[in-house]
Amino acid sequence: MKKILIVLLVIVCIGLGAGVIYIKGSEDNEGPKITFSEDKDTKYTSGMTTEDLLKDVRAQDNKDGDVTDSLTVETMYPKNDGKQITVIFVAKDKSNNVTKKEFTMEAEDGSAENPDLGLVDNEDLTDNADQAEKPDADSDTEDTSEEDSTDSSDDATDSTEGDLTPEEQAQKTEEDKIAQLSPQAPKLYLTTYYVEVPVGTALDKLSYVKDIQDDTETRSDLFKKIQITGDVNTATPGTYELTYYVVDNQGNSSNGAILTVVVK
Protein backbone atom coordinates (compact mmCIF):
# COMPACT_ATOMS: atom_id res chain seq x y z
CA MET A 1 0.00 0.00 0.00
CA LYS A 2 2.83 2.38 0.90
CA LYS A 3 4.55 1.62 -2.40
CA ILE A 4 1.37 2.53 -4.29
CA LEU A 5 1.09 5.81 -2.39
CA ILE A 6 4.73 6.62 -3.10
CA VAL A 7 4.25 5.88 -6.80
CA LEU A 8 1.13 8.09 -6.89
CA LEU A 9 2.97 10.92 -5.14
CA VAL A 10 5.84 10.67 -7.63
CA ILE A 11 3.38 10.79 -10.54
CA VAL A 12 1.63 13.82 -9.05
CA CYS A 13 4.95 15.63 -8.50
CA ILE A 14 6.04 14.92 -12.05
CA GLY A 15 2.70 16.21 -13.33
CA LEU A 16 2.98 19.39 -11.26
CA GLY A 17 6.55 19.94 -12.40
CA ALA A 18 5.56 19.53 -16.03
CA GLY A 19 2.70 21.99 -15.51
CA VAL A 20 5.02 24.60 -14.00
CA ILE A 21 7.49 24.19 -16.86
CA TYR A 22 4.67 24.56 -19.40
CA ILE A 23 3.34 27.72 -17.70
CA LYS A 24 6.82 29.24 -17.49
CA GLY A 25 7.50 28.36 -21.09
CA SER A 26 4.27 29.98 -22.25
CA GLU A 27 4.91 33.26 -20.41
CA ASP A 28 5.80 36.28 -22.51
CA ASN A 29 9.07 37.61 -21.14
CA GLU A 30 10.44 39.22 -24.27
CA GLY A 31 9.85 42.85 -25.16
CA PRO A 32 8.97 44.14 -28.62
CA LYS A 33 11.61 44.92 -31.22
CA ILE A 34 12.02 48.58 -32.18
CA THR A 35 13.12 49.26 -35.76
CA PHE A 36 13.78 52.36 -37.86
CA SER A 37 12.99 52.57 -41.55
CA GLU A 38 15.68 53.54 -44.04
CA ASP A 39 13.78 56.77 -44.68
CA LYS A 40 13.89 57.81 -41.01
CA ASP A 41 14.93 61.47 -40.74
CA THR A 42 18.32 61.79 -39.06
CA LYS A 43 18.27 65.59 -38.80
CA TYR A 44 16.98 67.20 -35.59
CA THR A 45 15.62 70.76 -35.37
CA SER A 46 14.09 72.56 -32.41
CA GLY A 47 10.67 72.69 -34.08
CA MET A 48 10.25 68.91 -34.10
CA THR A 49 7.37 67.42 -32.10
CA THR A 50 7.01 63.97 -30.56
CA GLU A 51 4.97 62.96 -33.59
CA ASP A 52 7.82 64.01 -35.88
CA LEU A 53 10.32 61.94 -33.88
CA LEU A 54 8.08 58.85 -33.92
CA LYS A 55 7.70 58.95 -37.70
CA ASP A 56 9.17 55.87 -39.44
CA VAL A 57 9.68 54.08 -36.12
CA ARG A 58 7.96 50.72 -35.58
CA ALA A 59 7.63 48.20 -32.76
CA GLN A 60 6.92 44.52 -33.42
CA ASP A 61 6.31 41.91 -30.72
CA ASN A 62 6.78 38.18 -31.23
CA LYS A 63 3.40 37.41 -29.58
CA ASP A 64 1.31 40.58 -29.80
CA GLY A 65 2.36 41.57 -33.31
CA ASP A 66 2.45 45.25 -34.22
CA VAL A 67 2.64 47.38 -31.04
CA THR A 68 3.80 50.58 -32.72
CA ASP A 69 0.97 52.46 -30.96
CA SER A 70 2.79 51.89 -27.66
CA LEU A 71 5.90 53.77 -28.81
CA THR A 72 6.87 56.86 -26.85
CA VAL A 73 9.87 59.18 -26.64
CA GLU A 74 11.33 58.55 -23.18
CA THR A 75 13.95 61.28 -23.19
CA MET A 76 16.52 63.13 -25.28
CA TYR A 77 19.97 64.44 -24.48
CA PRO A 78 22.85 66.13 -26.33
CA LYS A 79 26.15 64.42 -27.10
CA ASN A 80 29.43 65.20 -28.86
CA ASP A 81 29.49 68.81 -27.62
CA GLY A 82 25.91 69.44 -28.70
CA LYS A 83 26.43 68.43 -32.32
CA GLN A 84 24.12 65.43 -31.99
CA ILE A 85 20.94 64.46 -30.17
CA THR A 86 20.29 61.00 -28.74
CA VAL A 87 16.58 60.13 -28.70
CA ILE A 88 15.50 57.18 -26.56
CA PHE A 89 12.39 55.35 -27.77
CA VAL A 90 10.38 53.01 -25.54
CA ALA A 91 7.84 50.36 -26.60
CA LYS A 92 5.70 48.01 -24.49
CA ASP A 93 3.74 44.83 -25.29
CA LYS A 94 0.50 43.59 -23.67
CA SER A 95 2.47 41.68 -21.03
CA ASN A 96 4.18 44.94 -19.98
CA ASN A 97 7.55 43.87 -21.34
CA VAL A 98 9.45 47.06 -22.13
CA THR A 99 12.10 47.66 -24.78
CA LYS A 100 14.23 50.76 -25.03
CA LYS A 101 16.35 51.81 -28.03
CA GLU A 102 18.53 54.80 -28.85
CA PHE A 103 18.57 56.77 -32.09
CA THR A 104 21.16 59.45 -32.83
CA MET A 105 20.27 62.54 -34.87
CA GLU A 106 22.38 65.40 -36.17
CA ALA A 107 21.53 68.78 -34.59
CA GLU A 108 20.79 71.14 -37.48
CA ASP A 109 20.24 74.50 -35.77
CA GLY A 110 22.26 74.47 -32.58
CA SER A 111 19.22 73.19 -30.67
CA ALA A 112 21.09 70.38 -28.94
CA GLU A 113 21.65 72.41 -25.78
CA ASN A 114 18.02 71.95 -24.71
CA PRO A 115 16.46 69.24 -26.90
CA ASP A 116 13.45 68.67 -24.63
CA LEU A 117 11.97 71.92 -25.94
CA GLY A 118 11.27 70.05 -29.15
CA LEU A 119 8.73 67.90 -27.34
CA VAL A 120 6.39 70.77 -26.53
CA ASP A 121 3.03 70.32 -28.28
CA ASN A 122 2.16 72.72 -31.08
CA GLU A 123 -0.99 73.85 -29.22
CA ASP A 124 1.11 74.91 -26.23
CA LEU A 125 3.41 76.88 -28.49
CA THR A 126 0.41 78.62 -30.07
CA ASP A 127 -1.06 79.51 -26.67
CA ASN A 128 2.27 80.92 -25.51
CA ALA A 129 2.57 82.97 -28.68
CA ASP A 130 -0.95 84.41 -28.24
CA GLN A 131 -0.16 85.42 -24.68
CA ALA A 132 3.10 87.06 -25.77
CA GLU A 133 1.23 89.18 -28.33
CA LYS A 134 -1.09 90.62 -25.65
CA PRO A 135 1.07 92.31 -22.99
CA ASP A 136 -0.44 94.45 -20.27
CA ALA A 137 -0.50 98.08 -21.40
CA ASP A 138 0.22 99.36 -17.87
CA SER A 139 3.19 97.13 -17.22
CA ASP A 140 5.74 98.46 -19.72
CA THR A 141 8.09 99.78 -17.04
CA GLU A 142 7.84 96.63 -14.93
CA ASP A 143 8.37 94.38 -17.94
CA THR A 144 11.51 96.29 -18.89
CA SER A 145 13.02 95.95 -15.44
CA GLU A 146 12.14 92.27 -15.33
CA GLU A 147 13.80 91.69 -18.68
CA ASP A 148 16.90 93.53 -17.53
CA SER A 149 16.96 91.44 -14.38
CA THR A 150 16.49 88.25 -16.36
CA ASP A 151 19.26 89.18 -18.80
CA SER A 152 21.62 89.86 -15.91
CA SER A 153 20.68 86.56 -14.31
CA ASP A 154 21.22 84.69 -17.58
CA ASP A 155 24.62 86.36 -18.02
CA ALA A 156 25.59 85.32 -14.52
CA THR A 157 24.44 81.77 -15.16
CA ASP A 158 26.34 81.59 -18.45
CA SER A 159 29.43 82.89 -16.71
CA THR A 160 29.09 80.33 -13.93
CA GLU A 161 28.57 77.44 -16.35
CA GLY A 162 31.57 78.60 -18.37
CA ASP A 163 33.74 78.18 -15.27
CA LEU A 164 32.68 74.56 -14.71
CA THR A 165 35.14 71.74 -15.23
CA PRO A 166 34.14 68.90 -17.60
CA GLU A 167 33.32 66.77 -14.55
CA GLU A 168 31.11 69.48 -13.02
CA GLN A 169 29.36 70.22 -16.32
CA ALA A 170 28.59 66.52 -16.86
CA GLN A 171 27.27 66.28 -13.30
CA LYS A 172 24.99 69.29 -13.79
CA THR A 173 23.62 67.93 -17.08
CA GLU A 174 22.72 64.60 -15.49
CA GLU A 175 21.14 66.24 -12.43
CA ASP A 176 18.95 68.32 -14.74
CA LYS A 177 17.81 65.17 -16.55
CA ILE A 178 16.92 63.45 -13.27
CA ALA A 179 14.94 66.52 -12.13
CA GLN A 180 12.74 66.22 -15.24
CA LEU A 181 11.73 62.60 -14.54
CA SER A 182 8.21 61.67 -13.41
CA PRO A 183 7.82 60.67 -9.73
CA GLN A 184 7.23 57.04 -10.79
CA ALA A 185 10.41 56.72 -12.86
CA PRO A 186 13.55 55.13 -11.37
CA LYS A 187 16.43 57.51 -10.78
CA LEU A 188 19.90 56.22 -11.61
CA TYR A 189 22.99 57.95 -10.21
CA LEU A 190 26.64 57.39 -11.15
CA THR A 191 29.66 57.97 -8.94
CA THR A 192 30.96 60.30 -11.66
CA TYR A 193 29.83 61.28 -15.16
CA TYR A 194 33.27 62.10 -16.59
CA VAL A 195 36.43 60.10 -16.12
CA GLU A 196 39.90 60.07 -17.66
CA VAL A 197 41.80 56.76 -17.73
CA PRO A 198 45.22 55.71 -19.08
CA VAL A 199 45.46 53.53 -22.18
CA GLY A 200 45.16 49.86 -21.29
CA THR A 201 43.00 50.39 -18.18
CA ALA A 202 40.62 47.50 -17.35
CA LEU A 203 37.24 49.24 -17.08
CA ASP A 204 34.63 47.89 -14.65
CA LYS A 205 31.49 49.54 -16.03
CA LEU A 206 29.15 48.62 -13.15
CA SER A 207 31.54 50.08 -10.58
CA TYR A 208 30.45 53.56 -11.72
CA VAL A 209 26.82 52.99 -10.64
CA LYS A 210 26.31 54.79 -7.32
CA ASP A 211 22.61 54.31 -6.59
CA ILE A 212 19.16 53.57 -8.05
CA GLN A 213 15.98 54.87 -6.41
CA ASP A 214 12.45 53.73 -7.25
CA ASP A 215 9.00 53.90 -5.66
CA THR A 216 8.19 50.19 -6.17
CA GLU A 217 11.42 48.17 -6.40
CA THR A 218 14.45 47.75 -4.18
CA ARG A 219 17.92 48.93 -5.07
CA SER A 220 19.29 45.38 -5.26
CA ASP A 221 16.52 44.24 -7.63
CA LEU A 222 17.09 47.19 -9.95
CA PHE A 223 20.86 46.62 -9.99
CA LYS A 224 20.19 43.26 -11.67
CA LYS A 225 18.28 45.03 -14.47
CA ILE A 226 20.88 47.68 -15.37
CA GLN A 227 21.44 48.03 -19.10
CA ILE A 228 24.58 49.68 -20.53
CA THR A 229 24.85 50.79 -24.14
CA GLY A 230 28.00 51.94 -25.87
CA ASP A 231 31.54 50.64 -25.55
CA VAL A 232 35.00 51.81 -24.58
CA ASN A 233 38.17 50.66 -26.32
CA THR A 234 40.80 51.35 -23.70
CA ALA A 235 43.51 50.25 -26.13
CA THR A 236 42.84 53.29 -28.31
CA PRO A 237 42.96 56.90 -27.05
CA GLY A 238 39.74 58.82 -27.57
CA THR A 239 36.49 59.96 -25.99
CA TYR A 240 33.78 57.36 -25.46
CA GLU A 241 30.28 57.39 -23.98
CA LEU A 242 28.43 54.75 -21.97
CA THR A 243 24.70 55.14 -21.30
CA TYR A 244 23.23 53.48 -18.20
CA TYR A 245 19.48 52.92 -17.69
CA VAL A 246 17.00 50.59 -16.03
CA VAL A 247 13.28 49.79 -16.42
CA ASP A 248 11.27 48.92 -13.30
CA ASN A 249 8.51 46.30 -12.98
CA GLN A 250 5.86 48.92 -13.81
CA GLY A 251 7.48 49.68 -17.17
CA ASN A 252 8.90 53.03 -16.05
CA SER A 253 12.28 53.84 -17.56
CA SER A 254 15.01 55.67 -15.67
CA ASN A 255 17.10 58.55 -16.89
CA GLY A 256 19.81 57.62 -19.39
CA ALA A 257 22.87 58.39 -17.29
CA ILE A 258 25.87 59.11 -19.54
CA LEU A 259 29.41 58.35 -18.47
CA THR A 260 32.01 60.07 -20.64
CA VAL A 261 35.26 58.10 -20.67
CA VAL A 262 38.39 59.79 -22.00
CA VAL A 263 41.17 57.32 -22.76
CA LYS A 264 44.61 59.00 -22.76
CORPEVEN-V135944 format. One record per residue. N is the residue number from 1. RES is the residue in three letters. SS is DSSP state (a for helix, b for strand, c for the rest). PHI is phi in radians with two decimals (NA if undefined). D_CENTER is the distance of its C-alpha to the mean C-alpha in Angstrom with 1 decimal. Layout:
N,RES,SS,PHI,D_CENTER + N,RES,SS,PHI,D_CENTER
This chain:
1,MET,c,NA,63.4 + 2,LYS,a,-1.10,60.9 + 3,LYS,a,-1.10,60.1 + 4,ILE,a,-1.12,59.4 + 5,LEU,a,-1.10,57.0 + 6,ILE,a,-1.10,55.2 + 7,VAL,a,-1.09,54.9 + 8,LEU,a,-1.10,53.6 + 9,LEU,a,-1.12,51.0 + 10,VAL,a,-1.10,49.8 + 11,ILE,a,-1.10,49.6 + 12,VAL,a,-1.11,47.6 + 13,CYS,a,-1.10,45.2 + 14,ILE,a,-1.10,44.7 + 15,GLY,a,-1.10,44.2 + 16,LEU,a,-1.13,41.6 + 17,GLY,a,-1.08,39.8 + 18,ALA,a,-1.13,39.8 + 19,GLY,a,-1.14,38.4 + 20,VAL,a,-1.11,35.5 + 21,ILE,a,-1.08,34.7 + 22,TYR,a,-1.14,34.9 + 23,ILE,a,-1.11,32.6 + 24,LYS,a,-1.08,30.0 + 25,GLY,a,-1.20,30.4 + 26,SER,a,-1.55,30.0 + 27,GLU,c,-1.21,26.8 + 28,ASP,c,-1.68,23.7 + 29,ASN,c,-1.97,21.1 + 30,GLU,c,-1.92,19.4 + 31,GLY,c,-1.34,16.5 + 32,PRO,c,-1.21,16.9 + 33,LYS,b,-1.73,16.7 + 34,ILE,b,-1.67,14.7 + 35,THR,b,-2.25,17.0 + 36,PHE,b,-2.11,17.6 + 37,SER,c,-1.25,21.2 + 38,GLU,c,-1.13,23.1 + 39,ASP,c,-1.54,23.6 + 40,LYS,c,-1.02,19.9 + 41,ASP,c,-1.13,20.0 + 42,THR,c,-1.84,18.4 + 43,LYS,b,-1.83,19.4 + 44,TYR,b,-1.89,17.4 + 45,THR,c,-2.25,19.4 + 46,SER,c,-1.15,19.0 + 47,GLY,c,-1.48,20.8 + 48,MET,c,-1.27,18.3 + 49,THR,c,-1.78,17.3 + 50,THR,a,-1.02,14.8 + 51,GLU,a,-1.07,17.7 + 52,ASP,a,-1.10,18.2 + 53,LEU,a,-1.19,14.7 + 54,LEU,a,-1.40,15.2 + 55,LYS,c,-1.11,18.7 + 56,ASP,c,1.16,19.6 + 57,VAL,b,-2.01,16.7 + 58,ARG,b,-2.28,17.9 + 59,ALA,b,-2.30,17.2 + 60,GLN,b,-2.17,20.1 + 61,ASP,b,-1.88,20.8 + 62,ASN,c,-1.23,23.7 + 63,LYS,c,-2.00,25.3 + 64,ASP,c,-1.63,24.2 + 65,GLY,b,1.35,24.4 + 66,ASP,b,-1.29,22.6 + 67,VAL,c,-2.12,19.7 + 68,THR,a,-1.03,18.4 + 69,ASP,a,-1.08,18.9 + 70,SER,a,-1.47,16.0 + 71,LEU,c,-1.11,13.5 + 72,THR,b,-2.44,11.1 + 73,VAL,b,-1.66,8.7 + 74,GLU,b,-1.31,5.6 + 75,THR,b,-2.92,5.0 + 76,MET,b,-2.46,7.0 + 77,TYR,b,-2.70,8.5 + 78,PRO,b,-1.38,12.0 + 79,LYS,b,-2.59,13.3 + 80,ASN,c,0.91,17.0 + 81,ASP,c,1.03,18.5 + 82,GLY,c,1.42,17.0 + 83,LYS,c,-1.44,18.5 + 84,GLN,b,-2.34,15.4 + 85,ILE,b,-2.13,12.2 + 86,THR,b,-1.76,9.2 + 87,VAL,b,-1.83,7.9 + 88,ILE,b,-1.85,5.4 + 89,PHE,b,-1.70,7.9 + 90,VAL,b,-2.25,8.6 + 91,ALA,b,-2.27,12.3 + 92,LYS,b,-2.41,14.6 + 93,ASP,c,-1.66,18.3 + 94,LYS,c,-1.21,21.2 + 95,SER,c,-1.64,21.0 + 96,ASN,c,1.15,17.5 + 97,ASN,c,-1.39,16.2 + 98,VAL,b,-1.94,12.5 + 99,THR,b,-2.13,11.2 + 100,LYS,b,-2.25,8.0 + 101,LYS,b,-2.48,8.8 + 102,GLU,b,-1.63,8.3 + 103,PHE,b,-2.48,11.1 + 104,THR,b,-1.72,12.7 + 105,MET,b,-2.17,15.1 + 106,GLU,b,-1.48,17.9 + 107,ALA,b,-1.37,18.3 + 108,GLU,c,-1.49,21.7 + 109,ASP,c,-2.21,22.7 + 110,GLY,c,1.20,21.3 + 111,SER,a,-1.56,18.6 + 112,ALA,a,-1.23,15.8 + 113,GLU,a,-1.17,16.5 + 114,ASN,a,-2.50,15.0 + 115,PRO,a,-1.14,13.1 + 116,ASP,a,-1.08,12.1 + 117,LEU,a,-1.06,15.9 + 118,GLY,a,-1.22,15.8 + 119,LEU,a,-1.63,14.4 + 120,VAL,c,-1.21,17.5 + 121,ASP,c,-1.12,19.9 + 122,ASN,a,-1.07,23.1 + 123,GLU,a,-1.09,25.2 + 124,ASP,a,-1.11,23.8 + 125,LEU,a,-1.11,24.5 + 126,THR,a,-1.13,28.0 + 127,ASP,a,-1.07,28.7 + 128,ASN,a,-1.12,27.8 + 129,ALA,a,-1.16,30.0 + 130,ASP,a,-1.07,32.8 + 131,GLN,a,-1.14,32.7 + 132,ALA,a,-1.18,32.8 + 133,GLU,c,-1.40,35.9 + 134,LYS,c,-2.14,37.8 + 135,PRO,c,-1.28,38.1 + 136,ASP,c,-1.29,40.7 + 137,ALA,a,-1.11,44.0 + 138,ASP,a,-1.58,45.1 + 139,SER,a,-2.03,42.0 + 140,ASP,a,-1.09,42.4 + 141,THR,a,-1.13,43.4 + 142,GLU,a,-1.12,40.6 + 143,ASP,a,-1.05,38.0 + 144,THR,a,-1.10,39.2 + 145,SER,a,-1.18,39.1 + 146,GLU,a,-1.13,35.6 + 147,GLU,a,-1.12,34.5 + 148,ASP,a,-1.07,36.3 + 149,SER,a,-1.11,34.7 + 150,THR,a,-1.11,31.2 + 151,ASP,a,-1.05,32.0 + 152,SER,a,-1.11,33.3 + 153,SER,a,-1.12,30.3 + 154,ASP,a,-1.10,27.9 + 155,ASP,a,-1.08,30.2 + 156,ALA,a,-1.14,30.1 + 157,THR,a,-1.13,26.3 + 158,ASP,a,-1.06,26.3 + 159,SER,a,-1.13,29.0 + 160,THR,a,-1.12,27.2 + 161,GLU,a,-1.15,23.9 + 162,GLY,a,-1.19,26.2 + 163,ASP,c,-1.54,27.7 + 164,LEU,c,-1.28,24.5 + 165,THR,c,-1.33,24.3 + 166,PRO,a,-0.95,21.4 + 167,GLU,a,-1.11,20.4 + 168,GLU,a,-1.19,20.7 + 169,GLN,a,-1.15,18.9 + 170,ALA,a,-1.11,15.8 + 171,GLN,a,-1.08,16.1 + 172,LYS,a,-1.12,16.4 + 173,THR,a,-1.04,13.4 + 174,GLU,a,-1.22,11.1 + 175,GLU,a,-1.12,13.3 + 176,ASP,a,-1.13,12.9 + 177,LYS,a,-1.13,9.2 + 178,ILE,a,-1.14,10.0 + 179,ALA,a,-1.13,13.0 + 180,GLN,c,-1.54,11.3 + 181,LEU,c,-1.23,9.7 + 182,SER,c,-1.26,12.1 + 183,PRO,c,-1.06,14.7 + 184,GLN,c,-1.45,13.9 + 185,ALA,c,-1.36,10.3 + 186,PRO,c,-1.12,10.5 + 187,LYS,b,-2.08,10.5 + 188,LEU,b,-1.89,10.3 + 189,TYR,b,-2.05,12.9 + 190,LEU,b,-1.81,14.4 + 191,THR,c,-1.20,18.1 + 192,THR,c,-2.72,17.6 + 193,TYR,c,-2.04,15.2 + 194,TYR,b,-2.63,18.1 + 195,VAL,b,-2.48,20.8 + 196,GLU,b,-1.98,23.9 + 197,VAL,b,-2.28,25.6 + 198,PRO,c,-1.26,28.9 + 199,VAL,c,-1.02,29.3 + 200,GLY,c,1.59,29.7 + 201,THR,c,-1.16,27.7 + 202,ALA,c,-1.44,26.4 + 203,LEU,c,-1.68,22.8 + 204,ASP,c,-1.69,21.6 + 205,LYS,a,-1.07,17.8 + 206,LEU,a,-1.20,17.5 + 207,SER,a,-1.17,19.9 + 208,TYR,a,-1.54,17.4 + 209,VAL,b,-1.45,15.5 + 210,LYS,b,-1.58,17.3 + 211,ASP,b,-2.86,16.2 + 212,ILE,b,-2.35,14.0 + 213,GLN,b,-2.09,15.1 + 214,ASP,c,-2.60,15.0 + 215,ASP,c,-1.51,17.6 + 216,THR,c,-2.21,18.6 + 217,GLU,c,-2.05,18.2 + 218,THR,c,-1.40,19.7 + 219,ARG,a,-1.07,18.3 + 220,SER,a,-1.15,20.2 + 221,ASP,a,-1.16,19.0 + 222,LEU,a,-1.21,15.3 + 223,PHE,a,-1.05,16.2 + 224,LYS,c,-1.27,17.5 + 225,LYS,c,-1.82,14.2 + 226,ILE,c,-1.07,12.2 + 227,GLN,b,-1.97,10.9 + 228,ILE,b,-2.24,11.3 + 229,THR,b,-1.90,11.1 + 230,GLY,c,1.66,13.6 + 231,ASP,c,-2.59,17.1 + 232,VAL,c,-2.25,19.7 + 233,ASN,c,-1.74,23.3 + 234,THR,c,-1.27,25.2 + 235,ALA,c,-1.46,28.4 + 236,THR,c,-2.15,27.7 + 237,PRO,c,-1.04,27.2 + 238,GLY,b,2.78,24.2 + 239,THR,b,-1.90,20.8 + 240,TYR,b,-2.19,17.9 + 241,GLU,b,-2.27,14.1 + 242,LEU,b,-2.02,12.3 + 243,THR,b,-1.97,8.6 + 244,TYR,b,-1.84,8.4 + 245,TYR,b,-2.74,6.5 + 246,VAL,c,-2.59,8.6 + 247,VAL,b,-2.08,9.6 + 248,ASP,c,-1.41,12.7 + 249,ASN,c,-1.27,16.0 + 250,GLN,c,-1.70,15.5 + 251,GLY,c,1.50,12.5 + 252,ASN,c,-1.48,10.1 + 253,SER,b,-1.68,6.6 + 254,SER,c,-1.36,6.0 + 255,ASN,c,-1.12,4.6 + 256,GLY,c,-1.56,3.9 + 257,ALA,b,-1.37,7.6 + 258,ILE,b,-1.76,9.7 + 259,LEU,b,-1.84,13.3 + 260,THR,b,-1.57,15.8 + 261,VAL,b,-1.98,18.9 + 262,VAL,b,-1.82,22.1 + 263,VAL,b,-1.64,24.8 + 264,LYS,c,-2.04,28.3
